């Protein structure tokens, strides 16, 4: 038997309040929130592509920075998964035995921290280094994603807060550290077959 953490003493009451509101909400609202919670991360991928496309007009260094965003987001996701395996907190629907909009995952699908929150936040903050407008759009989408994960019952509030912190801290450590290498690498790459990826015709 795998020992697991019960996160309900932290903010289980707040979680139950949110899940209770969801059960009383109109079906159209719950369907919309559930769809966003499940598929909304795709929007961040689209924003990354747009960011890269626009960065090509600003030069090779901007393009390399934009191309680094998915890697930074993947790093945040990896750190988040490692923390899940370390902490091993049961999903709230398991600990509190409550009916939720999203089907309760099987035991061993750990809750802390939220990977959706880490990915969305890392994407939003990373995009700020590429385009503040895209970053602002991503930030609004991140807020909706974080809220949706609690609304559908997948996470405690502290899970999504911790996931967001993982995303923010990862980006704030990695992206500034990349500035020097990017400036050195970008001019070299423009002389290779990768030039079309970095500079607009």
C-alpha positions as CSV (number, residue, x, y, z in Angstrom):
1,X,0.0,0.0,0.0
2,X,1.3,3.4,-1.0
3,X,1.3,6.0,1.8
4,X,-0.5,9.2,0.6
5,X,-1.0,12.7,2.0
6,X,-4.5,13.9,2.8
7,X,-4.6,17.6,1.9
8,X,-8.1,18.3,3.1
9,X,-7.1,19.8,6.5
10,X,-5.4,22.7,4.5
11,X,-8.4,24.0,2.6
12,X,-10.9,21.2,2.3
13,X,-13.7,23.4,3.4
14,X,-13.1,25.9,0.7
15,X,-12.9,23.1,-1.8
16,X,-16.2,21.7,-0.7
17,X,-17.8,25.2,-1.0
18,X,-16.6,25.5,-4.6
19,X,-17.7,22.0,-5.5
20,X,-21.1,22.7,-3.9
21,X,-21.5,25.8,-6.0
22,X,-20.6,23.8,-9.1
23,X,-23.4,21.2,-8.3
24,X,-25.9,24.1,-8.2
25,X,-24.7,25.9,-11.3
26,X,-26.5,25.7,-14.7
27,X,-25.5,22.8,-16.9
28,X,-24.3,25.1,-19.7
29,X,-21.8,26.8,-17.3
30,X,-20.5,23.4,-16.0
31,X,-20.2,22.1,-19.5
32,X,-18.2,25.2,-20.5
33,X,-15.9,25.0,-17.5
34,X,-15.4,21.3,-17.9
35,X,-14.5,21.7,-21.6
36,X,-12.0,24.5,-20.7
37,X,-10.5,22.5,-17.9
38,X,-10.0,19.5,-20.2
39,X,-8.9,21.2,-23.5
40,X,-8.0,24.7,-22.6
41,X,-4.2,24.0,-22.5
42,X,-4.3,23.8,-26.3
43,X,-4.9,27.6,-26.4
44,X,-1.5,28.1,-24.8
45,X,0.1,26.1,-27.5
46,X,-1.6,28.4,-30.1
47,X,-0.4,31.5,-28.3
48,X,3.2,30.1,-28.3
49,X,3.0,29.6,-32.1
50,X,1.6,33.1,-32.6
51,X,4.4,34.5,-30.3
52,X,7.0,32.8,-32.4
53,X,5.5,34.0,-35.7
54,X,5.4,37.6,-34.5
55,X,8.9,37.3,-33.0
56,X,10.4,36.6,-36.5
57,X,9.7,40.2,-37.4
58,X,11.7,41.4,-34.4
59,X,14.8,39.4,-35.3
60,X,16.6,36.2,-34.6
61,X,17.2,36.8,-30.9
62,X,13.4,37.3,-30.3
63,X,12.6,34.2,-32.4
64,X,15.0,32.0,-30.4
65,X,13.5,33.3,-27.2
66,X,10.0,32.5,-28.5
67,X,11.2,29.0,-29.5
68,X,12.5,28.5,-26.0
69,X,9.1,29.0,-24.4
70,X,7.8,25.5,-25.0
71,X,11.0,24.0,-23.5
72,X,10.6,26.2,-20.4
73,X,7.0,25.2,-20.1
74,X,8.0,21.5,-20.4
75,X,10.6,22.1,-17.7
76,X,8.0,23.5,-15.4
77,X,5.7,20.5,-16.1
78,X,8.6,18.2,-15.3
79,X,9.3,19.8,-12.0
80,X,5.7,19.7,-11.1
81,X,5.5,16.0,-11.9
82,X,8.5,15.4,-9.7
83,X,6.9,17.2,-6.8
84,X,3.7,15.2,-7.3
85,X,5.8,12.0,-6.9
86,X,7.6,13.4,-3.9
87,X,4.5,14.7,-2.0
88,X,1.9,12.1,-3.1
89,X,-1.2,13.9,-2.1
90,X,-4.5,12.1,-2.8
91,X,-7.0,13.9,-5.0
92,X,-9.6,15.7,-2.9
93,X,-12.5,13.7,-4.4
94,X,-10.7,10.6,-2.9
95,X,-10.0,12.1,0.5
96,X,-13.4,13.8,0.9
97,X,-15.4,11.2,-1.0
98,X,-17.4,13.9,-2.8
99,X,-19.1,13.8,-6.2
100,X,-17.4,16.1,-8.7
101,X,-17.9,17.3,-12.3
102,X,-14.8,15.6,-13.4
103,X,-14.5,11.8,-12.8
104,X,-12.4,11.1,-9.8
105,X,-9.0,9.8,-10.9
106,X,-7.7,6.5,-9.7
107,X,-5.5,6.3,-6.6
108,X,-2.0,7.2,-7.4
109,X,-2.9,10.1,-9.7
110,X,-1.5,12.6,-7.3
111,X,-3.0,16.1,-6.8
112,X,-0.3,18.4,-5.5
113,X,0.8,20.5,-7.2
114,X,-1.6,21.0,-10.2
115,X,0.1,20.3,-13.5
116,X,-2.4,22.3,-15.4
117,X,-1.7,25.3,-13.3
118,X,2.0,24.9,-13.7
119,X,1.8,24.6,-17.5
120,X,-0.6,27.5,-17.9
121,X,1.3,29.8,-15.6
122,X,4.7,29.0,-17.1
123,X,3.3,29.6,-20.6
124,X,1.8,33.0,-19.5
125,X,4.9,34.3,-17.8
126,X,7.2,33.0,-20.6
127,X,5.1,34.7,-23.2
128,X,5.7,38.0,-21.3
129,X,9.3,37.7,-22.5
130,X,8.1,37.5,-26.1
131,X,5.0,39.8,-26.2
132,X,3.3,41.5,-23.4
133,X,0.0,41.4,-25.2
134,X,0.1,37.7,-25.7
135,X,1.3,37.3,-22.1
136,X,-1.7,39.3,-20.9
137,X,-4.1,37.1,-22.9
138,X,-2.3,34.0,-21.5
139,X,-2.6,35.4,-18.0
140,X,-6.3,35.8,-18.3
141,X,-6.6,32.3,-19.7
142,X,-4.4,31.0,-16.8
143,X,-6.7,32.5,-14.2
144,X,-9.6,30.7,-15.9
145,X,-7.7,27.5,-16.0
146,X,-6.7,27.6,-12.4
147,X,-10.2,28.3,-11.3
148,X,-11.7,25.6,-13.5
149,X,-9.5,22.9,-11.9
150,X,-11.0,23.5,-8.5
151,X,-14.5,24.0,-10.0
152,X,-14.5,20.6,-11.6
153,X,-13.2,19.0,-8.4
154,X,-9.8,17.9,-9.7
155,X,-7.7,20.0,-7.2
156,X,-7.8,21.7,-3.8
157,X,-7.1,25.5,-4.0
158,X,-3.6,25.0,-2.5
159,X,-2.8,22.6,-5.4
160,X,-3.4,25.2,-8.1
161,X,-1.6,27.9,-6.1
162,X,1.4,25.6,-5.7
163,X,1.3,24.7,-9.4
164,X,1.2,28.4,-10.4
165,X,4.2,29.0,-8.1
166,X,6.1,26.2,-9.8
167,X,5.4,27.8,-13.2
168,X,6.3,31.3,-12.2
169,X,9.5,30.3,-10.4
170,X,10.7,28.1,-13.2
171,X,10.3,30.8,-15.8
172,X,11.9,33.5,-13.6
173,X,14.9,31.3,-13.1
174,X,15.3,30.0,-16.6
175,X,14.3,32.8,-19.0
176,X,16.7,35.5,-17.6
177,X,19.5,32.9,-17.7
178,X,18.9,32.3,-21.4
179,X,19.4,35.9,-22.4
180,X,23.2,35.6,-22.8
181,X,23.2,32.3,-24.7
182,X,20.3,33.5,-26.9
183,X,22.2,36.6,-27.9
184,X,25.3,34.6,-28.7
185,X,23.5,31.8,-30.5
186,X,21.0,33.8,-32.6
187,X,23.5,35.4,-35.1
188,X,25.1,32.0,-35.7
189,X,21.8,30.3,-36.4
190,X,20.8,32.9,-39.0
191,X,23.6,31.7,-41.2
192,X,22.2,28.1,-41.3
193,X,19.2,26.4,-42.8
194,X,17.2,27.5,-39.7
195,X,17.2,31.1,-40.9
196,X,13.5,30.9,-42.1
197,X,12.5,29.9,-38.6
198,X,14.2,32.9,-37.1
199,X,13.8,35.8,-39.5
200,X,10.7,36.8,-41.5
201,X,11.3,37.1,-45.3
